[in-house]
Amino acid sequence: MNKNIFYICIILLYSSTIISQNTIEYQKQKLPQEHLFLHVNGNLFLTGESLYYTIYCLDAKKNTPSLLSKIAYVELINSDQKSISKQKINLKKGIGFSDLFLSSSIKTGTYKLVSYTQWMRNEQRFFEENIYVVNPFADKLEQVKPLDSINTKKAYTFKNTQILKPKTDKNTYSKREKIKLFFNKEDIENISISVKKTNEIELPTTPKTSFLEANSIKNNKISKTFYIPELRGELIQGKISSSNNLEIGNKNIAVSFGGENSLTKIVTTNKNGIFYFSIDKPYSANEVVLEVLDNNQYTISLNEDKGLHISFSNFDKLELTEALRIYIKEQSKYIQIKNAYNSVKQSSYSKENQNKPVFYDNSNTTTYVLDDFKRFKTIKEVAVEILKDVWIVNENNEQRFRLRDVDLVSEKNLETLLIVDGFTINNHSDFIGFDALKIKTIKVIQEKYFFGNKLYQGIIDIKTFDKNYQNKSKKSQNFSLLKPEKEKNYYHPNYEVLKNKNIPDFRTQLLWLPKISKSTKELFFYSSDIVGKFKVEIQGYTKSGQPIFEEHFFTVK
């Protein structure tokens, strides 16, 4: 409850015309500071590979899971300080994960993997780690310094903890053999596991100083912009304006995400025309549709993130040693073969819960499945012949739906809310000419309903078969958003049940588990067709917030 009160207060404060720095600093002290670290499945990659990572967002003082931010950001930044990739990650109890595919358009060089929450940006606190990328398919290996002798620079290594004590059932395995992994699970809170082939490449020293200090790199300058924590999910800020000096305060704005998993909201502007909306559920649309629910014309804009406003240093360059040449040659062959069979080795997406509108469980709801009735071609015929207590009227040269509430009362001064495939339809005339044969269901809520701060005389919620209705309103505006990455179930074969065993298996990454349940009883995976030394790496933290970093090695012959 206290967190929700803070959330409301901070938006009200930030939406005001003038906010003192002292007020902002006082409010910032109300909530704990965060830091985060990433467990990454390596530092050296070739284009065509995927970089896997798990985000651990922690309370900066306790090192326990932060329940504050629900969104984290991950960027890959080049030595010119330009972001070449940016991802948005959902955090659940301080944990999130995803992967970044390194395409052939990425040049050979040293990059920074940077991660943060919006709340961390107030302190200019970022996680950063060097990532070395080699593009073997380019004409030449740019930014890699040739060296005739073996690189003697010492790479940074973490000091192993002795908490989990991982071990495998054997030290040596044959190709495609089942490998069992054991470790102590009593004190773990959250951990992630990477099993990957080792290499002889000595990487330049990374900027890390310790396991958790790596994510506490803080710029000396405090941000001049105040970033509101994303307590409920994605927080989007926008503004409306009028070229005719129309009133911009207290205007209702329809926020619509169409598609398979639709979302509908109505938010209200403050006196300066500023509005916010929070997205706490998954959605399938690639853009949001916004419309001011007013008969006048307004321009809508969304705040654009103009970058991190800091410079990163220590872009140490790789040295092109003989060991690196051999590694590039072998690994590029493995990547090409793996990608050739990618269609049968793809990771799957975790199933998302379908969104339910806020009025989903309303008792005064009637759902009409139109295939249960005689099909009509026009919306007017459907309203007359099928929908009870619903009709269409002409008002001010517009056609509008009307309906009676459960007491058979209709108030003419209240509008009926029309929603089609998640889109709020302000001008009903835009929809009434739609082909009724494409409609699957119509849900009628016969009750006065507050949606946002606006009272409606009931709701008509329509779903088409294809769930892809296009909003025809000339007043609506579409905006692309950076969507959170969908959770994946990462592929690793089970050769006890795999049917097609003739497909080549050149995995150097034998296992990537971005999170593991404490109730997991047995953990196993399979070796591939590649021989050599492999490393089991476990990172995470205990219930008391103690960092975990442990390794175990085995060999495949």
C-alpha positions as CSV (number, residue, x, y, z in Angstrom):
1,M,0.0,0.0,0.0
2,N,2.8,2.5,0.9
3,K,4.5,1.7,-2.4
4,N,1.3,2.5,-4.3
5,I,0.8,5.7,-2.4
6,F,4.3,6.8,-3.3
7,Y,3.7,5.9,-6.9
8,I,0.6,8.1,-7.1
9,C,2.3,11.0,-5.2
10,I,5.4,10.9,-7.3
11,I,3.5,11.1,-10.6
12,L,1.4,14.0,-9.2
13,L,4.6,15.8,-8.1
14,Y,6.4,15.2,-11.4
15,S,3.4,16.3,-13.4
16,S,3.3,19.7,-11.6
17,T,4.6,22.7,-13.3
18,I,7.4,23.3,-10.8
19,I,9.1,20.8,-8.6
20,S,11.9,21.7,-6.2
21,Q,15.1,19.6,-6.2
22,N,14.7,19.2,-2.4
23,T,11.2,17.7,-2.9
24,I,12.6,15.2,-5.5
25,E,15.5,14.2,-3.2
26,Y,13.1,13.7,-0.3
27,Q,10.8,11.5,-2.4
28,K,13.8,9.5,-3.7
29,Q,14.7,8.6,-0.1
30,K,11.3,7.1,0.4
31,L,12.2,4.0,-1.6
32,P,15.3,1.9,-1.5
33,Q,18.0,2.2,-4.1
34,E,18.7,-0.7,-6.5
35,H,21.6,-2.2,-8.2
36,L,21.8,-5.1,-10.5
37,F,24.2,-7.5,-12.1
38,L,24.0,-9.8,-15.1
39,H,25.1,-13.4,-15.4
40,V,26.2,-13.6,-19.0
41,N,27.2,-16.8,-20.8
42,G,30.6,-15.5,-21.8
43,N,32.5,-12.4,-23.0
44,L,33.7,-13.6,-26.4
45,F,31.3,-14.1,-29.2
46,L,31.2,-14.5,-33.0
47,T,28.4,-13.0,-35.0
48,G,25.7,-15.6,-35.5
49,E,25.8,-16.6,-31.8
50,S,23.4,-15.6,-29.1
51,L,24.4,-13.8,-25.9
52,Y,22.3,-15.2,-23.0
53,Y,21.9,-13.3,-19.7
54,T,20.0,-13.3,-16.5
55,I,19.3,-10.0,-14.6
56,Y,19.5,-9.9,-10.8
57,C,17.9,-6.7,-9.5
58,L,18.7,-6.2,-5.8
59,D,18.2,-3.9,-2.9
60,A,21.4,-1.9,-2.9
61,K,21.9,-2.3,0.9
62,K,20.5,-5.8,1.6
63,N,21.4,-7.6,-1.6
64,T,18.0,-9.2,-1.4
65,P,15.6,-9.2,-4.4
66,S,14.3,-5.7,-5.2
67,L,10.5,-5.7,-5.5
68,L,10.6,-2.1,-6.7
69,S,11.2,-2.0,-10.4
70,K,9.3,-4.3,-12.7
71,I,11.3,-3.4,-15.9
72,A,15.0,-3.5,-16.6
73,Y,16.9,-2.4,-19.7
74,V,19.8,-3.9,-21.5
75,E,21.9,-2.2,-24.2
76,L,24.8,-3.1,-26.3
77,I,27.0,0.0,-26.8
78,N,29.9,0.3,-29.2
79,S,33.2,2.3,-28.6
80,D,31.6,5.3,-30.3
81,Q,29.1,5.4,-27.4
82,K,26.2,4.5,-29.7
83,S,23.6,1.9,-28.6
84,I,23.3,-0.7,-31.4
85,S,20.7,-2.8,-29.5
86,K,18.3,-2.2,-26.7
87,Q,16.0,-4.6,-24.9
88,K,13.3,-4.2,-22.3
89,I,13.0,-7.0,-19.8
90,N,10.2,-7.8,-17.3
91,L,11.4,-8.3,-13.8
92,K,9.5,-10.8,-11.5
93,K,10.7,-10.5,-7.9
94,G,13.9,-9.0,-9.1
95,I,14.7,-11.5,-11.8
96,G,14.5,-11.3,-15.6
97,F,16.2,-12.9,-18.5
98,S,16.5,-13.0,-22.3
99,D,19.1,-13.3,-25.1
100,L,20.6,-11.1,-27.7
101,F,21.3,-12.5,-31.2
102,L,24.5,-11.0,-32.6
103,S,23.7,-10.5,-36.3
104,S,26.2,-10.3,-39.1
105,S,25.7,-6.6,-39.3
106,I,27.7,-6.1,-36.1
107,K,31.3,-5.2,-36.7
108,T,34.2,-6.8,-35.0
109,G,35.1,-4.9,-31.9
110,T,34.7,-4.3,-28.1
111,Y,31.2,-3.5,-26.8
112,K,29.7,-2.6,-23.5
113,L,26.8,-4.6,-22.2
114,V,25.0,-2.1,-20.1
115,S,21.9,-2.7,-17.9
116,Y,19.8,-0.5,-15.5
117,T,16.4,0.3,-14.2
118,Q,14.8,3.7,-14.6
119,W,15.1,4.2,-10.9
120,M,18.8,3.5,-11.0
121,R,19.3,6.3,-13.6
122,N,18.6,9.0,-11.0
123,E,21.9,7.9,-9.4
124,Q,23.5,7.3,-12.8
125,R,24.2,3.7,-11.6
126,F,24.7,1.1,-14.3
127,F,25.9,-2.4,-14.7
128,E,28.6,-2.7,-17.4
129,E,30.6,-5.5,-18.8
130,N,32.9,-5.8,-21.8
131,I,31.8,-8.0,-24.6
132,Y,34.2,-8.9,-27.4
133,V,32.6,-9.6,-30.8
134,V,34.3,-11.1,-33.9
135,N,32.6,-11.0,-37.2
136,P,34.3,-13.8,-39.2
137,F,32.1,-13.2,-42.2
138,A,33.4,-9.6,-42.8
139,D,36.1,-8.9,-45.4
140,K,38.6,-8.2,-42.7
141,L,38.7,-8.4,-38.9
142,E,38.4,-4.7,-38.1
143,Q,39.5,-3.4,-34.7
144,V,41.5,-6.6,-33.8
145,K,45.1,-5.9,-33.3
146,P,47.4,-8.6,-35.0
147,L,49.9,-10.2,-32.7
148,D,52.4,-12.9,-33.6
149,S,52.8,-14.3,-30.1
150,I,50.3,-15.7,-27.7
151,N,48.4,-13.0,-25.7
152,T,49.8,-12.9,-22.2
153,K,47.3,-10.5,-20.7
154,K,45.6,-11.9,-17.6
155,A,41.8,-12.0,-17.7
156,Y,39.9,-11.2,-14.6
157,T,38.5,-14.2,-12.7
158,F,36.0,-14.3,-9.9
159,K,36.9,-15.9,-6.6
160,N,34.8,-19.1,-6.3
161,T,32.4,-19.3,-3.4
162,Q,31.9,-22.6,-1.6
163,I,28.1,-22.7,-1.1
164,L,26.6,-24.9,-3.8
165,K,29.7,-27.0,-4.6
166,P,28.5,-28.2,-8.0
167,K,29.7,-31.5,-9.4
168,T,28.8,-33.9,-12.2
169,D,28.3,-37.6,-11.9
170,K,31.5,-38.2,-13.9
171,N,34.5,-36.2,-15.0
172,T,34.7,-37.6,-18.5
173,Y,31.9,-38.2,-21.0
174,S,31.5,-39.4,-24.5
175,K,29.6,-37.6,-27.3
176,R,25.8,-37.2,-26.7
177,E,26.0,-38.7,-23.3
178,K,23.7,-37.8,-20.4
179,I,25.3,-35.6,-17.8
180,K,23.9,-35.2,-14.3
181,L,24.6,-32.1,-12.3
182,F,24.4,-32.0,-8.5
183,F,24.7,-29.1,-6.1
184,N,23.5,-28.0,-2.7
185,K,20.1,-26.3,-3.0
186,E,19.4,-25.6,0.7
187,D,20.4,-21.9,0.8
188,I,19.8,-20.7,-2.7
189,E,17.4,-17.9,-3.5
190,N,17.9,-17.5,-7.2
191,I,20.6,-18.9,-9.5
192,S,21.3,-19.3,-13.2
193,I,23.5,-22.0,-14.9
194,S,25.6,-21.9,-18.0
195,V,27.5,-25.0,-19.4
196,K,29.8,-24.0,-22.2
197,K,33.0,-25.2,-23.9
198,T,36.1,-23.4,-22.6
199,N,38.6,-21.8,-24.9
200,E,42.2,-20.8,-24.7
201,I,41.6,-17.1,-25.5
202,E,42.9,-14.7,-22.9
203,L,40.6,-11.7,-22.8
204,P,41.7,-8.2,-21.7
205,T,40.9,-7.3,-18.1
206,T,37.3,-6.4,-17.7
207,P,36.2,-3.3,-15.6
208,K,34.9,-5.6,-12.9
209,T,36.3,-5.3,-9.4
210,S,34.2,-7.9,-7.6
211,F,31.1,-9.9,-8.3
212,L,28.6,-7.4,-7.0
213,E,30.7,-4.2,-7.4
214,A,30.6,-4.8,-11.1
215,N,27.0,-3.7,-11.2
216,S,27.5,-0.7,-8.9
217,I,29.5,1.4,-11.4
218,K,28.2,4.9,-10.6
219,N,28.8,8.1,-12.5
220,N,29.9,11.1,-10.5
221,K,27.1,13.2,-11.9
222,I,23.6,12.9,-10.6
223,S,21.0,12.9,-13.3
224,K,19.3,16.3,-13.8
225,T,16.2,14.4,-15.0
226,F,14.0,12.6,-12.5
227,Y,13.1,9.1,-13.5
228,I,10.0,7.6,-12.0
229,P,10.4,4.0,-10.9
230,E,8.4,1.5,-12.9
231,L,6.6,0.0,-10.0
232,R,3.7,-1.7,-11.8
233,G,5.2,-2.4,-15.3
234,E,6.2,-0.2,-18.3
235,L,5.5,3.4,-17.5
236,I,4.9,5.6,-20.6
237,Q,4.6,9.4,-20.5
238,G,3.0,11.5,-23.2
239,K,1.5,14.9,-23.8
240,I,-1.2,16.5,-25.9
241,S,-1.2,19.9,-27.5
242,S,-3.5,22.1,-29.5
243,S,-2.7,24.5,-32.3
244,N,-6.0,26.3,-31.6
245,N,-5.3,27.0,-27.9
246,L,-7.9,24.4,-26.8
247,E,-8.1,23.3,-23.2
248,I,-5.6,20.4,-22.7
249,G,-6.2,19.6,-19.1
250,N,-8.6,16.9,-17.8
251,K,-8.9,15.2,-21.2
252,N,-9.5,11.5,-21.5
253,I,-7.2,9.5,-23.8
254,A,-8.0,6.0,-25.0
255,V,-5.0,3.7,-24.9
256,S,-5.4,0.6,-27.1
257,F,-3.3,-2.4,-27.9
258,G,-4.9,-4.5,-30.5
259,G,-4.2,-8.0,-31.7
260,E,-4.3,-11.4,-30.1
261,N,-3.7,-10.2,-26.6
262,S,-5.3,-6.8,-26.5
263,L,-5.3,-4.2,-23.8
264,T,-7.6,-1.2,-23.3
265,K,-7.2,1.8,-20.9
266,I,-8.4,5.3,-20.5
267,V,-6.2,7.8,-18.9
268,T,-6.5,11.5,-18.1
269,T,-4.2,14.5,-18.7
270,N,-3.2,16.9,-16.0
271,K,-3.5,20.7,-16.4
272,N,-0.4,20.8,-18.6
273,G,-1.7,18.1,-21.0
274,I,0.7,15.4,-19.6
275,F,-0.5,11.9,-19.2
276,Y,0.9,8.5,-18.0
277,F,-0.1,5.0,-18.6
278,S,1.3,1.9,-17.0
279,I,1.4,-1.5,-18.8
280,D,1.5,-4.5,-16.4
281,K,0.3,-7.2,-18.7
282,P,1.7,-8.8,-21.9
283,Y,0.4,-7.6,-25.2
284,S,1.0,-8.8,-28.8
285,A,0.7,-5.5,-30.7
286,N,3.8,-3.8,-31.9
287,E,2.4,-0.3,-31.4
288,V,-0.1,1.5,-29.2
289,V,-3.0,3.5,-30.6
290,L,-3.9,6.8,-28.7
291,E,-6.9,9.0,-29.2
292,V,-8.2,12.0,-27.3
293,L,-11.9,11.3,-26.6
294,D,-13.0,14.7,-27.5
295,N,-14.7,16.2,-30.6
296,N,-11.8,18.6,-31.1
297,Q,-8.4,17.9,-32.8
298,Y,-5.3,17.4,-30.7
299,T,-1.7,16.4,-31.3
300,I,-0.4,13.6,-29.2
301,S,3.3,13.0,-28.5
302,L,5.2,10.4,-26.4
303,N,8.4,11.1,-24.5
304,E,11.4,9.7,-26.3
305,D,14.4,8.3,-24.4
306,K,17.3,10.3,-25.7
307,G,20.0,8.1,-24.4
308,L,21.9,7.5,-21.2
309,H,23.9,10.8,-21.3
310,I,27.1,9.2,-20.0
311,S,30.2,7.9,-21.6
312,F,31.7,4.5,-21.0
313,S,35.5,3.8,-21.1
314,N,37.9,0.9,-21.1
315,F,37.0,-0.5,-24.5
316,D,40.1,-2.8,-24.5
317,K,40.8,-4.4,-27.8
318,L,41.3,-8.0,-28.6
319,E,44.7,-9.2,-29.8
320,L,44.6,-11.5,-32.9
321,T,46.6,-14.4,-31.5
322,E,47.1,-17.9,-33.0
323,A,44.7,-19.3,-30.4
324,L,42.0,-16.7,-31.5
325,R,42.6,-17.6,-35.2
326,I,42.0,-21.3,-34.4
327,Y,38.9,-20.5,-32.3
328,I,37.4,-18.3,-35.0
329,K,37.9,-20.9,-37.7
330,E,36.4,-23.7,-35.6
331,Q,33.5,-21.7,-34.1
332,S,32.4,-20.2,-37.4
333,K,32.1,-23.7,-38.8
334,Y,30.0,-24.8,-35.8
335,I,27.8,-21.7,-36.1
336,Q,27.0,-22.2,-39.8
337,I,26.1,-25.9,-39.3
338,K,24.0,-25.1,-36.2
339,N,22.1,-22.3,-38.0
340,A,21.4,-24.6,-41.0
341,Y,19.4,-26.8,-38.6
342,N,18.0,-24.0,-36.6
343,S,14.4,-24.8,-37.5
344,V,14.5,-28.0,-35.6
345,K,16.5,-26.7,-32.6
346,Q,14.6,-23.5,-31.8
347,S,13.8,-22.4,-28.3
348,S,10.1,-22.0,-27.5
349,Y,8.3,-19.1,-26.0
350,S,6.7,-19.4,-22.6
351,K,2.9,-19.3,-22.7
352,E,1.5,-16.0,-21.8
353,N,-1.8,-15.5,-19.9
354,Q,-4.5,-14.0,-22.0
355,N,-5.5,-10.5,-20.8
356,K,-8.9,-10.0,-19.3
357,P,-10.6,-6.6,-19.3
358,V,-11.4,-5.0,-16.0
359,F,-15.1,-5.6,-16.7
360,Y,-14.5,-9.3,-17.5
361,D,-16.3,-10.7,-14.4
362,N,-19.2,-8.2,-14.3
363,S,-22.4,-10.1,-13.4
364,N,-24.6,-8.0,-15.7
365,T,-22.9,-9.3,-18.8
366,T,-24.4,-11.1,-21.8
367,T,-22.1,-12.7,-24.4
368,Y,-23.4,-13.3,-27.9
369,V,-21.6,-15.9,-30.0
370,L,-22.9,-14.9,-33.5
371,D,-22.5,-18.3,-35.0
372,D,-25.2,-19.5,-32.6
373,F,-27.7,-17.2,-34.4
374,K,-28.7,-16.6,-38.0
375,R,-25.8,-14.6,-39.5
376,F,-26.4,-11.1,-40.7
377,K,-24.2,-9.0,-43.0
378,T,-24.6,-5.6,-41.3
379,I,-24.0,-4.3,-37.8
380,K,-27.5,-2.7,-37.8
381,E,-29.2,-6.0,-38.5
382,V,-27.2,-7.7,-35.7
383,A,-28.2,-4.9,-33.2
384,V,-31.9,-5.2,-34.2
385,E,-32.2,-9.0,-34.5
386,I,-29.8,-10.4,-32.0
387,L,-28.7,-7.9,-29.3
388,K,-31.1,-7.3,-26.5
389,D,-31.6,-3.7,-25.2
390,V,-29.1,-2.4,-27.8
391,W,-30.0,-0.1,-30.7
392,I,-28.3,2.5,-33.0
393,V,-29.3,6.2,-33.1
394,N,-28.2,9.2,-35.2
395,E,-26.8,12.1,-33.1
396,N,-25.1,15.2,-34.5
397,N,-24.6,13.5,-37.9
398,E,-23.0,10.5,-36.2
399,Q,-24.4,7.0,-35.6
400,R,-24.0,5.7,-32.1
401,F,-24.8,2.6,-30.1
402,R,-27.2,2.9,-27.2
403,L,-28.1,0.4,-24.6
404,R,-30.2,0.1,-21.5
405,D,-28.8,-0.8,-18.1
406,V,-30.0,-3.8,-16.2
407,D,-32.9,-1.8,-14.8
408,L,-33.9,-1.1,-18.4
409,V,-33.0,2.6,-18.0
410,S,-31.1,4.6,-20.6
411,E,-29.5,8.0,-19.9
412,K,-29.1,10.0,-23.1
413,N,-26.4,12.2,-21.6
414,L,-24.1,9.2,-21.1
415,E,-22.2,7.5,-24.0
416,T,-21.9,3.8,-24.5
417,L,-18.3,2.6,-24.6
418,L,-17.5,0.6,-27.8
419,I,-14.4,-1.6,-27.8
420,V,-13.4,-3.7,-30.9
421,D,-10.5,-6.1,-30.7
422,G,-9.1,-3.9,-27.9
423,F,-9.5,-0.6,-29.7
424,T,-11.7,2.0,-28.1
425,I,-13.9,3.4,-30.9
426,N,-14.9,7.0,-30.1
427,N,-16.8,7.6,-33.3
428,H,-19.1,4.6,-33.6
429,S,-19.8,5.5,-37.3
430,D,-16.3,4.4,-38.0
431,F,-17.3,0.8,-37.1
432,I,-21.0,0.5,-38.0
433,G,-20.2,-0.1,-41.7
434,F,-17.9,-3.1,-40.7
435,D,-18.7,-6.5,-42.2
436,A,-20.7,-8.3,-39.4
437,L,-19.8,-11.7,-40.8
438,K,-16.2,-11.1,-39.5
439,I,-17.5,-10.8,-35.9
440,K,-17.1,-13.7,-33.6
441,T,-18.5,-12.5,-30.3
442,I,-20.3,-9.5,-28.8
443,K,-20.2,-8.9,-25.1
444,V,-22.8,-6.4,-23.7
445,I,-22.3,-5.0,-20.1
446,Q,-25.6,-3.5,-19.1
447,E,-24.3,-1.4,-16.2
448,K,-23.0,2.1,-15.8
449,Y,-19.3,1.8,-15.7
450,F,-16.4,4.1,-14.8
451,F,-13.6,3.6,-17.3
452,G,-10.7,5.9,-16.4
453,N,-12.5,8.9,-14.9
454,K,-15.4,8.8,-17.4
455,L,-18.8,7.3,-16.7
456,Y,-20.4,5.2,-19.5
457,Q,-23.8,3.9,-20.1
458,G,-22.6,0.3,-20.4
459,I,-20.0,-1.3,-22.6
460,I,-20.1,-3.2,-25.9
461,D,-17.0,-5.3,-26.3
462,I,-16.6,-6.9,-29.8
463,K,-14.1,-9.6,-30.9
464,T,-13.6,-10.5,-34.6
465,F,-12.4,-13.9,-35.8
466,D,-9.0,-12.6,-36.8
467,K,-8.6,-10.2,-33.9
468,N,-7.0,-7.7,-36.2
469,Y,-9.5,-4.8,-36.6
470,Q,-7.9,-1.6,-37.8
471,N,-9.0,1.6,-36.1
472,K,-10.3,3.9,-38.8
473,S,-10.5,7.1,-36.7
474,K,-8.7,10.1,-38.2
475,K,-8.0,11.4,-34.7
476,S,-6.1,8.3,-33.5
477,Q,-2.4,8.3,-33.6
478,N,-0.1,5.2,-33.7
479,F,3.2,4.9,-31.8
480,S,5.8,2.2,-31.8
481,L,7.0,1.0,-28.4
482,L,10.0,-1.0,-27.3
483,K,8.2,-4.2,-26.2
484,P,9.5,-6.3,-23.3
485,E,11.2,-9.5,-24.5
486,K,9.1,-12.6,-24.3
487,E,10.3,-15.3,-22.0
488,K,11.8,-18.4,-23.7
489,N,12.3,-22.0,-22.8
490,Y,15.8,-22.5,-24.1
491,Y,16.5,-25.5,-26.3
492,H,18.7,-28.4,-25.3
493,P,18.1,-32.0,-26.6
494,N,17.1,-35.1,-24.7
495,Y,18.7,-38.0,-26.6
496,E,16.6,-40.5,-24.8
497,V,13.4,-39.3,-26.5
498,L,14.8,-37.4,-29.6
499,K,13.5,-39.0,-32.8
500,N,15.9,-37.6,-35.4
501,K,19.3,-38.4,-34.0
502,N,21.1,-37.9,-37.4
503,I,21.0,-34.1,-37.2
504,P,24.5,-32.8,-36.4
505,D,24.9,-31.4,-32.9
506,F,27.7,-28.8,-32.7
507,R,26.5,-27.0,-29.6
508,T,29.3,-25.4,-27.6
509,Q,26.6,-24.1,-25.2
510,L,25.3,-27.3,-23.8
511,L,22.9,-25.7,-21.3
512,W,21.6,-22.3,-20.4
513,L,19.1,-22.2,-17.5
514,P,18.4,-18.5,-16.7
515,K,16.6,-19.4,-13.6
516,I,16.0,-22.6,-11.6
517,S,13.3,-23.7,-9.3
518,K,14.5,-24.7,-5.8
519,S,12.1,-27.7,-6.1
520,T,14.0,-29.1,-9.0
521,K,15.0,-32.7,-8.0
522,E,17.2,-33.7,-10.9
523,L,19.2,-31.6,-13.3
524,F,20.6,-33.2,-16.5
525,F,21.7,-32.3,-20.0
526,Y,23.5,-33.9,-22.9
527,S,26.9,-33.5,-24.4
528,S,27.1,-32.7,-28.2
529,D,29.4,-33.8,-31.0
530,I,32.1,-31.4,-29.9
531,V,34.9,-32.7,-27.7
532,G,37.0,-30.7,-25.2
533,K,36.8,-29.1,-21.8
534,F,33.5,-27.7,-20.6
535,K,32.7,-25.4,-17.7
536,V,29.7,-25.4,-15.5
537,E,29.2,-21.8,-14.2
538,I,26.6,-20.9,-11.6
539,Q,25.8,-17.4,-10.5
540,G,23.1,-16.0,-8.2
541,Y,22.7,-15.3,-4.5
542,T,21.6,-17.0,-1.3
543,K,18.5,-16.2,0.8
544,S,20.6,-13.8,2.9
545,G,21.9,-11.9,-0.2
546,Q,25.3,-13.5,-0.3
547,P,26.7,-13.7,-3.9
548,I,27.2,-17.1,-5.5
549,F,29.9,-17.7,-8.2
550,E,31.0,-21.3,-8.6
551,E,32.5,-23.4,-11.4
552,H,33.0,-27.0,-12.2
553,F,34.8,-28.6,-15.2
554,F,34.4,-31.8,-17.1
555,T,35.7,-33.3,-20.4
556,V,34.0,-34.7,-23.4
557,K,36.1,-37.2,-25.5
